[in-house]
């Protein structure tokens, strides 16, 4: 079983990037852009672990 504490770490990191780099975007707007970057690399976001997803989120800049 995955560590449930990973959820809080991920959400806190997501919130920090979102608030800093794209506070005017709604959540799904933000995630649609992130998902586009993932798709551009030929990956499906459905299958990414949180650490790999966070790499894409951390690259986000408006």
KEBA-753054 format. One record per residue (C-alpha): residue number from 1; residue in three letters; x negated, y negated, z negated. Coordinates in steps of 0.001 Angstrom, whole numbers, plus 500000, padded with zeros to 6 digits. Example, Ala and Ser with C-alpha at 12.3 -4.5 7.8 and 13.67 -1.06 7.14 Angstrom:
REM residues 2
1|ala|487700|504500|492200
2|ser|486330|501060|492860
This chain:
REM residues 62
1|unk|500000|500000|500000
2|unk|498781|496527|500808
3|unk|498023|494163|497965
4|unk|501109|491975|497401
5|unk|498864|489138|496181
6|unk|497644|488688|499765
7|unk|501005|487055|500485
8|unk|500378|484138|498121
9|unk|496844|483610|499406
10|unk|498108|483596|503010
11|unk|501044|481276|502308
12|unk|498866|478813|500407
13|unk|496307|478703|503219
14|unk|499077|478330|505810
15|unk|500641|475471|503844
16|unk|497315|473646|503584
17|unk|496623|473834|507330
18|unk|500198|472945|508258
19|unk|500341|469968|505864
20|unk|496953|468677|506980
21|unk|497075|469235|510730
22|unk|500748|469247|511730
23|unk|503057|467864|509035
24|unk|505512|466508|511612
25|unk|506126|469925|513148
26|unk|508855|472234|511961
27|unk|507673|475681|510900
28|unk|508663|477512|514088
29|unk|507149|474781|516257
30|unk|503894|475262|514385
31|unk|504070|479046|514651
32|unk|505058|478976|518338
33|unk|501850|477095|519094
34|unk|499812|479537|517000
35|unk|501529|482491|518693
36|unk|500705|480961|522076
37|unk|497020|480900|521160
38|unk|497206|484520|520066
39|unk|498963|485541|523292
40|unk|496355|483665|525326
41|unk|493790|486034|523803
42|unk|495896|488985|524948
43|unk|497034|489928|521457
44|unk|500472|490429|519937
45|unk|500977|488505|516658
46|unk|503297|491267|515418
47|unk|500300|493544|514897
48|unk|497809|491129|513343
49|unk|496759|491456|509727
50|unk|496944|488286|507663
51|unk|493212|487609|507800
52|unk|493186|487729|511601
53|unk|496325|485566|511803
54|unk|494687|483052|509478
55|unk|491748|482731|511883
56|unk|494174|481440|514519
57|unk|495993|479205|512051
58|unk|492712|477683|510871
59|unk|491860|476754|514483
60|unk|495113|474778|514791
61|unk|494767|471083|515584
62|unk|497467|468751|516910
